[in-house]
Each structure stands twice: as C-alpha cells, then as structure tokens.
Amino acid sequence: MRNSLKIVLLSVMSIAALGCKKKEDKSPSYHKGDLTILTDESFKSVTEALADGYMINYPETHIKIVTQKEDLAFLDLLKDKARITVMSRDLTPEEKKAYEEQVDLKFLPAKFAADAVVFVVPKDSPKQSISMDEIKAGLESEAKNFIFDGTNSSNLNFVAQKLKKQPKDLKFSIIPGNQNIIEELGRYPDKIGVIGLNTFSRPYDKTSERLREMVKVLPVEVGGKLYTSDNEGLRKMTYPFTRVLYFLTNEGNFNIANGFIRYSCTQLGQMIVQKEGLQPYNIFKREVQMR
C-alpha cells in the first residue's frame, strides 16, 4: 500500500513538473518571442540594424519595425498598444508624468546613439552654410523655404524644441519621407531640406551613397563659427542640432523589449550604431581616450 502511494505521488509530481515546464516554455523571455518596435522614419535604419543583430544573437526572437511619427508612437506606448518606441526629443514634464502614471515605471530613457537633424540643399546650390538666425527667420516666413517630412515627425519636433518654439508655430513645406525630400529637392532649388542624418549616414551602403551624392549638407553657423554634423561634431555635441536617440518601454520585467534595449546599449550594439555612421552613446568616451 505504501509503495502504491509513493508511485501515485511520484506520478502527480511528474505531471506537475511537466505542467510547469510547459508553462515556462510559453512564458515571455528576452531570448524568444515577438516584438514590435515603433520608430520614426528618420532613425528607422539604425533601429532595423540593431533588430537584425538581436535576432542573429537570439534566433527565436522575431522583431518587427513599424514606422510611425514620434508623437503618435509615444501615445501608443502610453496606451499599451506597443511595448517599445524610439524617441529623440525631450519629453515635457507633463509627458514624463503621464508616462510614469500610465506605465507605472520611472522615466528612464535608454540612450543609445547620437544622431542629428541636418539641413541639405541640391549639390549644385551656391549655398555653403546656414546660420541659426536664417533658420529662425525662415521658419517664421510665409515663403516656407524649409521642407520637413511631416507634422508630428521627429525632425520637426526636435528643431522646434531647439528653437524654443511649438511645432504648430513654425511655417514650412512638406514632402513625406526623408529620402523623398532628398530625391525631390532638385525640383525646388530655393528650398532647404530638413532630414535626419541616419537617412544616409551608412558609410558603405549604396542607397546612402546615392543620396549623399544628390545633396550638400550645410554646416550651421553660430556666433561666427561653423559647426558640422561629422563624427566629431556629434561626439562632442558641438553641432547645434545633435540629438540623442533613446528607447522607452512599458515593459516592467526583463523580457524581450528590455533584452533588446540592453543589447543595443552594450558594446556589440554600440558597434552596430557606429557602423550605421552614427555616434555610439555608451562607448564614445572610450573612443576619445583611444584616439
């Protein structure tokens, strides 16, 4: 009788263990599962590159990149329609409060790259630089000589924030898509395109090379001095429109979203950022010392 009881108990324990094991296999994890990342089109390239790197390291993960205007992506994050989004502008105190209240997490942006908003003109344009005063005046002019990729976009948001303006108060033209701005700018020789650097920052990418050949990136003049969006300008953040890209998530535990964020901020992820032609955020101090 006692032996029979032992057999029954062992059978029950085995079934329970199998049940737990099955449940564990189905539970979310940083190394397997599905994840959708919302990103503005301006920094889609670096986000895709990081996602590809993560999926290579963790073959059971499947990451989908969805392009969405920065402001709308942030709202979807608050509404729990997405687990992670890429941001560039600083959130207002009200937005930070809304994030902490609705997501129930501390606002801790995961910074991973220095990017920039750049001003471009056709390659044959006689214009060689642009001043902050020109930018301010141009964005108040009915001529609408600056072309952005749309409202609610990261480029418009960042420039407005830099000028201490509301996006709705700026006057500008629109051509949807950063790449489209470059490709169509030749039709508007008096206009200035405003795009994200990551649109064509990849050093050896054929599409990036083609786009770079079509336009001239204007240095920005401040106080009589010119600042460029090259590696040094981004690393030292002397270029006035340098922006730091960061991830926000509403995931409170260490599952795939936080696993992806950690990967992006490690040396391996930062090497991918560098290959994208952007400035790694977490290892650039080490690079400065090495140089």
N, C-alpha and C positions, 0 to 999 in steps of 0.2 A: 504493500500500500504506500509506504513511504517512497519507494523508488518510483512508483507511478506518479506520485505528487511532484517529485523532482522533475520528471520528464515533462509534465504539463507546464510547470513553472518555466523551465528552460525554453519550451516552445513559445510560451507567451512573451518571454523576454526577447527571443529571436525575432518574433513578428514585430514587436515594439521597436527594436533596433532597426529593422528593415524600414519600418514606417518613418522613423526619424531620419534615416539616411536618405530616403526618397524625398522627404520634405526639405532637407538641406540642399539636395541637388537642384531643387526648384527655386530655392531662395535666391534673392539678388546677390551679386558678388561683383567685386572690382574686375575680375578676370573673365567674366562671361555675362552675356545678356545684351540687350538692345539699348541704345541711347540716341536721342535726337538732340543735336546742338543747334541753337539759334544764333545766327551771326549776321551782322550787316554785310552787305556785298563787298564793302571796302576792305574787309580783312577776312574774306572767305578763303583765300588761298592759303594763308598760314594756318587757319583752323583745319582745313582739309589735310594739309601736310601732317599736322600733329595727330589727327584722327587716323590717318594711314599708318603712321608709326605705331600708334597704340594697338591697332588691330593686328599688325605684324607681330608685336610682342605678345598679344593675347588673342590668338586665333578664334576663340569662342565668343569674342565681342563683335558686335555689329553696330557701327556708328554711322548715323545719317546726318548730313549737314543740310540745314534748311536756311535759306537766306530770308531775312526779314529786317525791316527798318528797326534801328536801335531802340527807339522809344516803344514800339509795339512789342518787340521781343521782351523788354523789361516787364511790360504789363502782363504778358503771357506767363512769365516766370512767377509773378505775384499771384496769378490766378491758378497756379499749379497745372498749366497747360504744357509746360516744359520743365525739365529738371536743370538745365544749364543754358546760359547765354553768354555771349562775348560783349563786353562794353568798352567804351573808350572815354566818354565824358564823365566828369564828376557828378555824382548824384547830389541833388539838393538835400538839405536837412529833412524836408518833408518826405522825400522819396526814401531816404535812409530809414526814417521812422516807419514808413509804410512797409518797407522790406522786413524790418525786424518784427513788426507786429503781425504781418500776414504770413510770413515764412517761419516765424518763431526761431530765428537764428540771429546771431550777431552779424553785423555787416563787416565781413572780412574779405575784401576783394583779393583775388589771387592774381597778382600781376605777373605777366609772362613775357611781354615784348614792348619795345619802344618802336612805334610806327610814326607816321607824320601825315598831315594834310599838306599837299603841295599845290602850287599854282603853275599851270602849264599854258604855253602858247604854241602855235604852229612852229615847226622847225625853222621856217624862213622868216619868222617875225623879227623885226628890228629890235624889239623889246628885250632888254638884257637882265632886268631885275624889277622888283616891285617893292614899294615901301609900305609900312604899316599904315601911314596916312592915306595912301592910294587905296588900300584895301578898305579902310573905314569909309572913305568918301564914296568909293564905288558901290558899296553895299547900301548906301543911302540914296543912290542916284536912280532916277526913273529910267535911265538908259539900260539898266540891268545887264551890265557887261560881264558879270561873273556867272558862270554856268555850274550849277550843282546837280547832283544826281537825284534830287527829290527832296520833299519835305520829310521830316522825322528821320532823316538819314544821319549817320554818324558824322559825316563831313560838315554838314550844315550845323548840327548841334555843337560840334567842337569849336568851329570858327566863331559862332555866336557867343559861346561861353568865354572864349578868349577875348572877345571884344566887349565883354560885359553887356551883351545885348540878348534879347529874346529872339529866337529864330523868326517869329512872326513879324518882327520889326525890320527885318532885312529885305532888301529888294534884289532879286536875282532871277536868272533864267534857269530852265530845267531841261536836261536831256537824261532820261532814265539810264542808269548804269555807268559806272566809271569808265569801262572800256569803250562804251559808245561815245562818251564825251571826247575821248582821245581820237577816235576814228572819224568823228564828225566835226571836230574843231576847225579843220581846214576850210570848211564852208563859212565859218564866221571869224574872219581874220582879226576883227577888232575885239573879240571876246577873250576871256581868260577862263580856262577850265579849272575847276577845283576838285581834286580827286584824292583818294587815299594812296599813299606810297606803295602799299602792298599790291596794288593793281598791276604794277610792272617792276617790282623790286627783285624778282628772282633772277640771279645773275646769268644763268645759262639756259633759261627757258626760252624757246623760240618765239612764243607769243609775246612774252615780255620784251624780248629784244626788238621785235617788230614794232611794238607800241612805243618803246623808248625812242626809236628812230623817227617817229612821227611828230614828236613834240620836244619842246625845250622846257626844262624845269627852271623856274625863276628863283634866284636867291631872294631872300626877304631882307630889306634894309631897315635897320632900326638905329636911330641916333647916328646916322652916317656910316654905319658898319654893316657889311653884308654877311648874312648867315645862310648856310646851305643845309639841305637835308641829307648829307652824306653820313657815313658811319660815325665820324667824329661829332658832327652836329647832333646826332641822335644820342650818342653815348654820353656826351656832356650836357645834353638837353639845352644847347645854346640856340638851336634852330627854334624860332618862336612858336611854331605850330607842331612841335613834337608832342606826341600823345602816348600815353601808356595804356596798352591793352590789358584787360583783366577779365577773369571769369567770375560769374556769380552763379550760385547754385542754391536750390531749396532742398537739397538732399542732406538730411541731418546725420546720416551714418556713412560708413565707408563702403559705399557700393560703387557702381561703375562711373558715376559722374565725378565723385571725389577721387576715384582712382585715376581718371583721365586728367583731372586738374593736377594731381601730384606728379604724374608722369610729365606733363607739359612744363612743370617748373623744375624738374630735375635736370641734370647736365645733359642727358640724352635728348630730352625735349627741347632744351635750350639750343642744342646743336642744330636741331631742325629749324628753329626760329632763325638762326644765323644763316642757314642755307637758303632761307626764304629772302635773304637780303635785308632783314630787319635786325634791330639791336636786341640781343638777349637781355632780359631784365635781371635775371638772378646770377649771371656769371660774368657780367661785363666788368665788374671791378677787378676780378681776377685777370681778365684780359689786359686791362690797363696796366697792371703790375708786370705782366709778362712782356709788354712792349717797352 
